[in-house]
Amino acid sequence: MAKAATSATPPTPAATSATPKKPVRARKAPADKLAEPPAVAPVPEVLLPDRLYLIAEGLREKSSAKQAIFRATEAAFMLLRQVSQQLCRELTQKVTTDSDASVKIEYQTVNEMEFHIRFSGDLLIFLMHSNIVTFPDDFGPLNTPYVAADFRRRFFGHIMAYNFMADSIRYQRLNDPGYLLGRLLVNIDGHYFLEGVQQLELPGNDMSANAITAESLRLFVESAMIAAVNNDLIAPPLPEIQRISVKQKLENQQVSRGSKVGFSFAHQQQY
């Protein structure tokens, strides 16, 4: 008998054990095929103003003007010193010859921005401020064609004249008042505007003709001295001086110190 032939048949795919498949990864595109960034819009030909340049120009122009105004004010103050020294010499000679030799008129330099004139019981203190200032638009001289023609004329250096009692400084009576007599404003052209008490010779608002001269400064000092001399001390009412504190005594304050009245400002000037 013929033997039954046994033939091994290969396993079907279903019969084989399933092997896990690796996930398919996306292939990276070559570097030269990456998406290009969007094109940048071209810079317009008309650029915005250079702000740094504008700031620098503004600072340069205003700073230069203020330096020039400070120099003009400094020159006016030096001339004011010379005028005051000459005036004190003339007054000393006149008073000594005509009346009482014990009456002294003294000039004293304190520093480059301050000097004093002492006469009788009064003391005039002249101070030059180091800063340059301006004022609101409704301030007197700012509304004139002279100032409108050049914006730099809106800025001023200033010199103040104060009146103190001479003994207030001598005895260090720190609470004694002083009184502003006048403020001299000097602009870039060396012209001035004077404001203050009515006893001063106050010019008009138009500074175009008000140049700083020895004569105009002498008139300023003479008027300030006249205002101080003619404004006497007024004794306080008795009820105000019935009591004195230990602090007042230790600070060498006189109970019956007087105060000046009568300085009248022209709010003066009708601007």
FIDREN-780617 format. One record per residue (C-alpha): x, y, z; residue in one letter. Coordinates in steps of 0.5 Angstrom, whole numbers, padded with zeros to 4 digits, always signed. Layout:
BEGIN
XYZa ...
//
This chain:
BEGIN
+0000+0000+0000m +0002+0007-0002a +0004+0011+0004k +0000+0017+0005a +0004+0023+0004a +0005+0028+0009t +0007+0035+0007s +0008+0041+0011a +0005+0047+0009t +0008+0054+0011p +0004+0057+0016p -0001+0062+0013t +0000+0070+0015p -0006+0069+0020a -0003+0063+0024a +0004+0067+0025t +0005+0071+0031s +0003+0079+0030a +0009+0083+0031t +0008+0090+0033p +0009+0096+0028k +0014+0102+0029k +0010+0108+0029p +0012+0112+0022v +0015+0118+0024r +0014+0124+0019a +0021+0126+0015r +0024+0132+0016k +0024+0137+0011a +0031+0139+0008p +0034+0145+0011a +0033+0149+0005d +0026+0147+0004k +0024+0151+0011l +0018+0156+0010a +0021+0163+0009e +0019+0168+0014p +0015+0174+0011p +0018+0179+0008a +0019+0186+0012v +0016+0192+0009a +0021+0197+0006p +0023+0203+0011v +0019+0209+0008p +0023+0214+0005e +0020+0220+0010v +0023+0218+0017l +0020+0221+0023l +0024+0227+0026p +0030+0225+0030d +0028+0226+0037r +0034+0226+0040l +0036+0232+0035y +0030+0236+0037l +0032+0235+0045i +0039+0237+0044a +0037+0243+0040e +0032+0245+0045g +0037+0245+0051l +0042+0248+0047r +0038+0254+0045e +0035+0255+0052k +0041+0253+0056s +0045+0258+0052s +0040+0264+0053a +0040+0263+0060k +0048+0263+0061q +0048+0270+0057a +0042+0272+0062i +0046+0270+0068f +0052+0274+0065r +0048+0280+0064a +0045+0280+0071t +0052+0279+0074e +0055+0285+0070a +0049+0289+0073a +0050+0286+0080f +0058+0288+0079m +0056+0295+0077l +0050+0296+0082l +0056+0294+0087r +0060+0300+0084q +0055+0305+0084v +0053+0303+0092s +0060+0304+0094q +0061+0311+0090q +0054+0313+0093l +0056+0311+0100c +0063+0315+0100r +0059+0321+0097e +0054+0320+0103l +0059+0320+0108t +0062+0326+0106q +0056+0330+0106k +0053+0327+0112v +0060+0328+0116t +0061+0335+0113t +0054+0338+0114d +0051+0335+0120s +0053+0329+0125d +0060+0326+0124a +0057+0320+0128s +0052+0318+0123v +0056+0312+0119k +0054+0310+0112i +0058+0303+0111e +0058+0299+0105y +0060+0291+0106q +0061+0286+0101t +0059+0279+0104v +0060+0275+0098n +0060+0275+0090e +0052+0275+0090m +0051+0279+0096e +0053+0286+0099f +0050+0291+0105h +0049+0298+0106i +0048+0300+0113r +0046+0307+0115f +0043+0310+0121s +0039+0304+0124g +0037+0301+0117d +0040+0295+0113l +0039+0294+0106l +0041+0287+0103i +0042+0286+0096f +0042+0279+0093l +0043+0276+0086m +0039+0270+0085h +0043+0264+0081s +0037+0262+0077n +0034+0264+0071i +0026+0265+0072v +0020+0267+0067t +0013+0269+0069f +0006+0267+0067p +0004+0270+0060d +0000+0276+0064d +0006+0279+0067f +0007+0286+0065g +0013+0286+0061p +0011+0280+0057l +0005+0283+0053n +0009+0288+0050t +0012+0288+0042p +0019+0288+0045y +0018+0281+0048v +0014+0278+0043a +0020+0279+0038a +0024+0275+0041d +0022+0269+0046f +0029+0269+0050r +0027+0276+0053r +0021+0272+0057r +0027+0270+0062f +0030+0274+0067f +0036+0274+0072g +0033+0278+0078h +0036+0282+0084i +0033+0283+0090m +0033+0289+0095a +0031+0288+0103y +0030+0292+0108n +0032+0290+0115f +0033+0293+0122m +0041+0294+0123a +0040+0291+0130d +0037+0285+0128s +0043+0283+0124i +0048+0285+0130r +0044+0282+0135y +0042+0276+0132q +0034+0277+0133r +0032+0271+0128l +0025+0273+0128n +0025+0280+0126d +0022+0281+0120p +0025+0284+0113g +0022+0287+0108y +0023+0287+0100l +0023+0294+0097l +0024+0292+0090g +0026+0286+0085r +0030+0288+0079l +0029+0283+0073l +0035+0283+0068v +0034+0280+0061n +0039+0278+0055i +0039+0285+0052d +0042+0288+0059g +0035+0291+0060h +0031+0291+0066y +0024+0291+0069f +0023+0294+0076l +0018+0292+0081e +0017+0294+0088g +0014+0299+0093v +0011+0305+0091q +0017+0309+0094q +0021+0307+0088l +0022+0310+0081e +0018+0304+0077l +0019+0305+0070p +0013+0303+0065g +0012+0295+0062n +0016+0297+0056d +0023+0295+0057m +0026+0296+0050s +0028+0303+0053a +0030+0301+0060n +0037+0299+0059a +0042+0298+0065i +0046+0304+0066t +0050+0307+0072a +0045+0312+0073e +0039+0307+0073s +0042+0303+0078l +0044+0309+0082r +0037+0311+0082l +0035+0304+0084f +0039+0305+0090v +0037+0312+0092e +0030+0310+0092s +0031+0304+0096a +0035+0308+0101m +0029+0314+0102i +0024+0308+0102a +0028+0305+0108a +0029+0312+0112v +0022+0315+0111n +0019+0308+0114n +0020+0309+0121d +0019+0303+0127l +0012+0303+0130i +0012+0300+0137a +0007+0294+0138p +0001+0295+0143p +0002+0294+0150l -0002+0287+0150p +0003+0284+0145e +0009+0285+0150i +0006+0283+0157q +0009+0276+0156r +0016+0274+0154i +0018+0266+0154s +0024+0264+0156v +0026+0262+0149k +0025+0269+0147q +0030+0271+0152k +0035+0266+0151l +0035+0268+0143e +0036+0275+0145n +0030+0278+0142q +0027+0284+0145q +0020+0284+0147v +0019+0291+0145s +0022+0291+0138r +0018+0295+0133g +0016+0293+0126s +0016+0297+0120k +0009+0299+0116v +0008+0303+0110g +0011+0300+0105f +0006+0299+0100s +0007+0295+0093f +0003+0297+0087a +0000+0291+0085h +0001+0295+0084q +0003+0297+0077q -0003+0296+0073q +0000+0291+0068y 
//
